[in-house]
């Protein structure tokens, strides 16, 4: 029902632009009045941070050991599981892109393929994100030298001490600490950074199909269903 509603909204928006109808009556039905998406009741609702709030968070995280992780998710909209499963071979420094081919689900430490074919994608990285990743790589190389044989080589972009996979709950705990330092709500979650990235792209006028593909959604209707308000603004 949510997907049908979002598709109808897009069709009637086009009809309004074409002068076929005076207004889009489908917009009178708000997304929160529709049935929840499967599993939505068990997850905390994601919220987009304002540009000011995002700036405060990134400033608070600027010297954090996971600074590159926070910036990457906030600018590209990667899922937490996708970011924690990244390996360095997925980064193309010359092209300035990142290929998403792995993900970690729930609190597991083992990475697997994406849930759908849409999750397998290549996204462009900004100069700021590339610079953050380069600095992170250099710091990681120093850590590898210090650890010596104790270093567990998993080629992970983001890992815990001595190369071991990060525990998701520890990532959330660190995010909460930084969010509190930045004056954000205690209800903030890591997924808010993904929500922020996608929402800000739509609000900036980036084409819906382009945003949807970068987000790893199966089709733009999924993006519209979750980010209807921002799609409307775009």
C-alpha positions in Angstrom: 0.0 0.0 0.0 2.9 2.4 0.8 4.5 1.7 -2.6 1.3 2.1 -4.5 0.7 5.4 -2.7 4.2 6.7 -3.4 3.9 5.8 -7.1 0.4 7.4 -7.3 1.9 10.6 -5.7 4.6 10.7 -8.4 2.1 10.2 -11.2 -0.2 12.9 -9.9 2.7 15.3 -9.4 3.5 14.9 -13.1 -0.2 15.4 -13.9 -0.2 18.7 -11.9 2.9 19.8 -13.8 1.2 18.9 -17.1 -1.9 20.9 -16.2 -4.1 17.8 -16.3 -5.3 18.2 -12.7 -5.3 21.2 -10.4 -3.7 19.5 -7.4 -2.4 16.2 -6.1 -5.1 14.8 -3.9 -2.9 11.8 -3.0 -0.7 14.1 -0.9 -3.6 14.5 1.5 -2.9 11.0 2.8 0.2 11.3 4.9 2.9 8.5 5.0 2.4 8.1 8.8 -1.3 7.3 8.1 -0.3 4.3 6.0 0.6 0.8 7.3 4.1 0.4 8.6 6.7 -1.3 6.5 7.5 -4.9 7.6 9.8 -4.8 10.6 9.4 -1.0 11.1 7.8 -1.4 14.5 10.9 -3.2 15.9 13.3 -0.5 14.7 13.7 3.0 16.1 12.5 5.6 13.6 15.4 7.3 11.7 15.5 11.1 11.6 17.4 13.4 9.3 19.8 15.9 11.1 19.6 19.5 10.1 22.8 20.8 8.4 23.7 22.6 11.6 23.3 19.5 13.7 25.2 17.4 11.2 28.0 20.0 11.3 28.2 19.9 15.1 28.4 16.1 15.1 31.1 16.0 12.4 33.1 18.6 14.3 32.8 16.6 17.5 33.9 13.5 15.6 36.7 15.2 13.7 39.5 13.7 15.8 37.7 10.5 16.7 39.4 7.2 15.7 36.3 6.5 13.5 36.1 9.9 12.1 36.3 8.6 8.5 33.4 6.2 9.2 31.1 8.9 10.4 31.9 11.2 7.5 31.5 8.3 5.0 28.1 7.3 6.2 26.9 10.9 6.6 27.9 11.9 3.0 27.1 8.7 1.1 24.2 7.1 3.0 25.9 3.7 3.4 24.2 1.3 5.8 26.1 0.6 9.0 26.5 -3.1 8.1 27.9 -2.1 4.7 30.4 0.3 6.2 31.6 -2.2 8.8 32.1 -4.8 6.0 34.1 -2.6 3.7 37.6 -3.8 2.6 40.3 -1.6 1.2 40.1 -3.3 -2.2 36.6 -1.8 -2.6 38.1 1.7 -2.7 39.3 2.9 -6.2 41.5 5.9 -5.3 42.1 6.8 -9.0 38.4 6.8 -9.9 37.3 8.2 -6.5 34.7 5.5 -6.1 33.7 2.9 -3.6 32.1 -0.5 -4.5 29.6 -1.9 -2.0 29.6 -5.7 -2.3 29.5 -6.9 1.3 27.4 -6.3 4.4 27.1 -7.4 8.0 23.6 -7.9 9.4 22.5 -7.4 12.9 25.2 -7.8 15.5 27.1 -10.4 13.6 30.8 -10.2 12.9 30.7 -12.2 9.6 30.2 -10.3 6.4 28.1 -11.6 3.5 26.7 -10.4 0.2 24.0 -7.7 0.1 20.4 -8.8 0.7 19.3 -7.7 -2.9 21.1 -7.1 -6.2 20.4 -3.3 -5.7 22.8 -3.4 -2.7 25.7 -4.2 -5.0 26.7 -0.8 -6.3 29.5 1.7 -7.0 29.2 5.2 -5.6 31.2 8.3 -6.1 33.2 9.8 -3.2 33.7 13.5 -2.5 37.1 14.9 -2.1 36.5 15.4 1.6 35.6 11.7 2.1 38.6 10.5 0.0 40.9 12.7 2.1 39.4 11.3 5.3 39.8 7.7 4.1 43.5 8.4 3.1 44.2 9.7 6.6 42.5 6.7 8.1 44.5 4.4 5.9 47.8 6.0 7.1 46.8 5.8 10.7 45.8 2.2 10.2 49.2 1.4 8.6 51.0 2.8 11.7 48.8 0.6 13.9 49.6 -2.4 11.8 53.3 -1.8 12.3 52.9 -1.4 16.1 50.9 -4.6 16.4 53.3 -6.7 14.4 52.3 -10.4 14.3 49.4 -9.7 16.7 47.6 -7.8 13.9 44.7 -9.8 12.4 44.7 -9.1 8.7 41.1 -8.9 7.5 41.7 -5.9 5.1 38.9 -4.1 6.8 38.6 -0.4 6.3 37.1 0.0 9.8 38.2 -2.4 12.5 38.8 -2.6 16.3 42.2 -2.9 17.9 44.7 -5.0 15.9 42.5 -5.6 12.9 39.6 -7.5 14.5 36.0 -6.7 13.3 34.2 -4.0 15.1 31.3 -5.0 17.3 28.2 -3.1 16.2 27.0 -2.3 19.7 30.4 -0.7 20.4 30.0 1.5 17.3 26.6 2.6 18.5 28.0 3.3 21.9 30.7 5.5 20.5 28.2 7.3 18.2 26.0 8.0 21.2 29.0 9.6 23.1 29.8 11.8 20.1 26.2 12.7 19.6 25.8 13.8 23.2 29.0 15.9 22.9 27.5 17.6 19.9 24.2 18.3 21.8 22.1 15.9 19.8 19.1 14.0 21.2 19.7 10.9 23.2 17.4 9.2 20.7 19.9 9.6 17.9 21.2 6.4 16.1 23.9 5.7 13.6 21.2 5.1 11.0 20.3 8.8 11.3 23.5 9.6 9.4 22.3 7.4 6.4 18.8 9.1 6.6 20.5 12.5 6.7 22.6 11.8 3.6 19.7 10.6 1.5 17.4 13.4 2.7 19.9 16.1 2.1 20.6 14.8 -1.4 16.9 14.9 -2.3 16.4 18.3 -0.7 19.4 19.6 -2.8 17.6 18.5 -6.0 19.6 15.4 -6.9 17.5 13.2 -9.2 15.4 10.6 -7.4 16.7 7.6 -9.5 20.3 8.7 -8.8 19.7 9.0 -5.1 17.8 5.7 -5.0 20.6 3.8 -6.8 23.3 5.2 -4.5 21.2 4.3 -1.5 21.0 0.7 -2.6 17.2 0.7 -2.9 15.5 -1.8 -5.2 13.6 1.0 -7.0 12.8 4.7 -6.6 9.4 3.8 -5.1 11.2 2.5 -2.0 13.0 5.8 -1.7 9.8 7.7 -2.1 8.0 5.6 0.5 10.6 6.2 3.2 11.6 9.8 2.2 8.3 11.1 0.9 8.6 14.5 2.6 12.1 15.1 1.2 11.1 13.9 -2.3 8.2 16.4 -2.2 10.7 19.2 -1.3 13.1 18.2 -4.1 
